[in-house]
Amino acid sequence: MSGAPARRPGWSLQKQAGRTFLITGATSGIGREAAFALASAGARVVLAGRSPEKLAATAAAIGQSHPGAELERLVIDLASLDSVRAAGADAQRLGQIDVLVNNAGLMGGTGRSVDGLDLMAQTNHFAPFLFTGLLLPQLLQGERPRVVNVASLAHLLVRRAHVGDPYRRRREPQLRSYGRTKLANLLTTLELQRRSDRAGLGVLATAAHPGVAATNLLHNGREIADGSRAARLLDAALAGTTQSAAAGAAPTLVAATADLPGGSYVGPDGFLALRGRPVVQRPSRAARNEASAAALWDLSERVVGLSWP
């Protein structure tokens, strides 16, 4: 893929000169759109992803559309905690990071990672949790540090504030497992804000969801539903509602740049929040469960072997 993405409808991104944004999953979909937008706004953008070749291609496309864009590349594979730790060490060369956007995710897959964890749980939650903790010193160098976690409407599939077994010892539908990881993203966002407030760290934690956007992740989601009732419901929801990846990136960009209170959750304002202009929304009751959030945080520290201050 080359060239600039489509124009983002319905909102205006302010200039971001002098600020550094690190985006995981920056070579496709929403992450790529966000990278293009932030580069156009004058930000220094760190493109993070698994493939050096795709990172180079994305950087070249952005540079062609925005000559003089300040771009960095960082190789990270969320399916390996060793890769995450190596990326955290490599990121030290970047100096101050103003905004971390944990965008990369996996929808589908029943296997385990090289670390023995459920692959979806590690990719969507445990690895970003570790990466954020490793980058915390660099985030704290800035005056307005921010962490953005990209969640999903799929978290509504999980009504009880329980994120499942990180080692996946029991089976459940993949779409529900994906929803658990997205619930974990919201629980972590709100708990990070509470801990930042208590410790006086000054870190702003926000979350976003794209509604239903035309990305590779959406295609994977239709595959994992696998002809079931969930697949029929998903197809019905998608009929006439899918928006572009550019529109799907708008909530992430608002969560990353707008003047918002900590713990804000941004998504489309249309019917069932499937598409539309970005607005602040209310997370589910399960996502607001403070006891579950604290328990998940403690579990996550044990699983990744990192204790936050």
C-alpha positions in Angstrom: 0.0 0.0 0.0 1.3 3.4 -0.9 0.2 7.0 -1.0 -1.9 9.0 1.5 -5.0 7.7 3.2 -8.4 9.2 2.6 -9.3 12.5 4.2 -10.7 12.2 7.7 -14.3 13.6 7.9 -15.9 15.6 10.6 -13.2 16.8 12.9 -10.0 18.9 12.9 -6.5 17.8 14.2 -4.5 20.6 15.8 -0.8 21.1 15.1 1.4 18.7 17.1 4.9 20.1 16.3 7.5 19.3 19.0 5.6 16.3 20.3 6.5 12.6 19.9 3.9 9.9 19.3 4.7 6.2 19.4 2.1 4.1 17.6 2.1 0.3 17.7 0.6 -1.5 14.7 1.5 1.5 12.6 1.8 -0.2 9.2 -1.8 -0.9 8.5 -5.4 0.0 9.3 -6.1 2.5 12.0 -2.5 2.7 13.2 -1.3 3.7 9.7 -4.1 6.3 9.3 -3.2 7.8 12.7 0.5 7.9 11.8 -0.3 9.8 8.5 -2.5 12.2 10.4 0.0 13.0 13.1 2.8 13.4 10.6 0.7 15.8 8.7 0.2 17.8 11.9 3.9 18.1 12.4 4.5 15.5 15.1 7.5 13.3 15.4 6.0 9.8 14.8 7.6 6.6 15.9 6.2 3.7 13.7 6.2 0.5 15.7 5.5 -2.9 14.2 6.7 -6.5 13.6 8.0 -6.2 10.0 11.0 -4.0 9.2 10.0 -4.1 5.6 6.5 -2.8 6.3 7.8 -0.2 8.6 10.2 1.0 5.9 7.3 1.1 3.3 5.0 3.0 5.6 7.8 5.5 6.4 8.4 6.0 2.7 4.7 6.5 2.0 4.4 9.1 4.7 7.6 10.8 3.6 6.2 11.0 0.0 3.0 12.6 1.2 4.6 14.8 3.8 8.2 15.7 2.9 10.2 16.5 5.9 8.1 14.4 8.2 10.1 13.4 11.3 9.8 9.6 11.5 11.4 6.9 13.6 11.0 3.1 13.3 10.8 0.5 16.1 10.6 -3.2 15.6 8.3 -5.0 18.2 6.5 -8.3 18.1 3.8 -8.4 20.8 3.6 -12.2 20.5 7.0 -12.3 22.3 7.7 -10.7 25.6 11.4 -10.8 24.9 10.7 -8.8 21.7 8.8 -6.3 23.8 11.6 -6.0 26.3 14.1 -5.5 23.4 11.9 -2.8 21.9 11.7 -1.1 25.3 15.5 -1.0 25.5 15.8 0.2 21.9 13.2 2.9 22.5 15.6 4.6 24.9 17.4 6.1 21.9 14.2 8.1 21.2 14.3 10.2 24.3 11.1 11.8 25.5 7.8 10.2 24.4 4.7 12.4 24.8 2.0 10.0 23.7 2.0 6.2 23.5 -0.8 4.7 21.4 -1.2 1.0 22.1 -3.1 0.2 18.8 -1.7 -3.1 17.6 -4.1 -6.1 18.2 -5.0 -9.6 17.2 -8.6 -10.8 16.6 -8.6 -14.6 16.3 -6.2 -17.4 16.9 -6.4 -20.2 19.5 -2.8 -20.9 20.0 -0.3 -19.9 22.7 2.6 -17.4 22.4 6.2 -18.4 22.8 5.8 -17.3 26.4 3.0 -19.9 27.0 0.2 -17.3 27.2 -3.0 -17.3 25.2 -1.9 -15.5 22.0 -4.8 -13.1 21.9 -4.5 -12.2 25.6 -0.8 -11.6 25.3 -1.0 -9.5 22.0 -3.9 -7.4 23.1 -3.2 -6.9 26.8 -0.2 -8.4 28.5 2.4 -7.2 25.9 1.0 -3.6 25.7 0.9 -3.6 29.6 4.6 -4.5 29.7 5.6 -2.1 26.9 3.8 0.8 28.6 5.6 0.1 31.9 8.9 -0.1 30.2 8.3 3.3 28.5 7.0 5.0 31.6 10.3 6.8 32.4 10.4 8.3 28.9 6.7 9.3 29.1 7.3 11.0 32.4 9.9 13.3 30.8 7.1 15.2 29.1 4.8 17.8 30.6 1.6 16.1 29.4 2.3 12.4 29.0 -0.5 10.3 27.7 -1.3 6.6 27.1 -4.0 5.7 24.7 -5.3 2.1 24.6 -7.4 1.1 21.6 -10.3 -1.0 22.7 -13.4 -2.3 20.9 -17.1 -2.6 21.1 -16.4 -6.3 21.5 -15.8 -5.6 25.2 -19.6 -5.4 25.5 -19.8 -9.2 24.9 -18.4 -9.7 28.3 -20.9 -8.7 31.0 -18.9 -9.8 34.1 -15.7 -8.1 35.0 -13.4 -11.1 34.4 -10.7 -11.3 31.8 -10.2 -15.0 31.7 -7.3 -17.3 32.1 -4.0 -15.9 30.6 -3.0 -19.5 29.8 -6.4 -20.4 28.3 -6.9 -23.7 30.0 -10.6 -23.7 29.1 -12.1 -23.1 25.7 -14.7 -20.5 24.8 -15.8 -18.8 21.5 -13.0 -16.7 20.0 -15.1 -13.6 19.6 -15.9 -13.7 23.4 -12.2 -14.2 24.2 -11.4 -11.2 22.0 -14.0 -9.2 23.9 -12.3 -10.2 27.2 -9.0 -8.8 26.0 -10.7 -5.5 25.0 -12.4 -5.4 28.3 -8.9 -5.7 29.8 -7.8 -2.7 27.8 -10.5 -0.6 29.4 -9.9 -1.9 32.9 -6.2 -1.2 32.5 -6.9 2.4 31.1 -9.1 3.3 34.1 -6.8 1.7 36.6 -3.7 3.5 35.2 -5.5 6.8 35.6 -6.4 6.0 39.2 -2.8 5.0 40.0 -1.4 8.0 38.2 -3.7 10.3 40.2 -2.8 8.6 43.5 1.0 8.8 42.8 0.9 12.2 41.3 2.6 11.0 38.1 0.6 13.3 35.8 0.0 10.5 33.2 -3.3 10.9 31.3 -4.8 7.6 30.3 -7.5 7.4 27.6 -9.1 4.8 25.4 -10.8 4.7 22.1 -12.7 2.4 19.8 -13.2 2.7 16.1 -16.8 1.4 15.8 -16.8 -0.8 12.8 -14.0 0.1 10.4 -12.8 -1.6 7.2 -9.5 -3.0 8.4 -7.6 -6.3 8.4 -8.8 -6.8 11.9 -12.4 -6.6 10.8 -11.8 -9.3 8.2 -10.2 -11.5 10.8 -13.2 -11.0 13.1 -15.6 -12.3 10.5 -13.5 -15.3 10.0 -13.4 -16.2 13.7 -17.2 -16.0 14.0 -17.1 -19.0 11.6 -20.7 -19.3 10.4 -22.2 -19.3 13.9 -25.0 -17.1 15.2 -22.3 -14.6 16.2 -21.3 -14.5 12.5 -24.8 -13.8 11.4 -25.2 -11.1 13.9 -21.8 -9.6 12.9 -22.8 -9.6 9.2 -26.1 -7.9 10.1 -24.2 -5.3 12.0 -21.8 -4.7 9.2 -24.4 -4.2 6.5 -24.3 -0.5 5.7 -22.4 0.4 8.8 -18.7 -0.1 8.0 -16.7 3.1 7.8 -13.3 3.7 6.4 -10.1 3.1 8.3 -9.5 6.8 8.2 -12.8 7.5 9.9 -12.1 4.6 12.4 -8.8 6.3 13.3 -10.6 9.5 14.4 -11.5 8.4 17.9 -7.9 7.3 18.5 -6.6 10.7 17.3 -9.1 12.5 19.5 -8.1 10.3 22.5 -4.4 11.1 21.8 -4.6 14.8 21.2 -7.8 16.4 22.5 -8.2 18.2 25.9 -9.9 15.4 27.8 -10.2 14.3 31.4 -8.3 11.2 32.4 -10.1 7.9 31.8 -12.0 9.3 28.8 -13.3 6.7 26.3 -13.8 8.0 22.7 -15.9 6.3 20.0 -18.2 7.1 17.1 -21.5 9.0 17.8 -23.7 7.1 15.4 -26.2 4.3 15.8 -24.9 1.7 18.4 -21.6 3.6 18.2 -20.8 1.7 15.0 -19.8 4.7 12.9 -19.8 8.5 13.1 -17.9 11.4 14.5 -15.8 10.8 17.7 -17.3 11.7 21.0 -16.6 10.8 24.7 -18.7 7.7 25.7 -19.3 5.7 28.9 -17.5 2.4 29.2 -19.6 -0.7 30.3 -20.3 -1.4 33.9 -17.8 -4.3 33.8 -15.1 -1.9 32.5 -15.7 0.4 35.4 -15.3 -2.3 38.1 -12.5 -1.0 40.3 -11.9 -4.3 42.1 -11.5 -6.3 38.9 -9.2 -3.6 37.5 -6.9 -3.8 40.5 -6.9 -7.6 40.4 -6.1 -7.6 36.7 -3.3 -5.1 37.3 -1.7 -7.3 39.9 -2.1 -10.4 37.7 -0.5 -8.5 34.8 2.5 -7.5 36.8 3.1 -11.1 37.9 2.6 -12.4 34.3 5.0 -10.0 32.6 7.5 -9.7 35.5 7.3 -5.9 35.8 6.2 -3.9 38.8 5.1 -0.4 38.1 6.0 2.4 40.6 
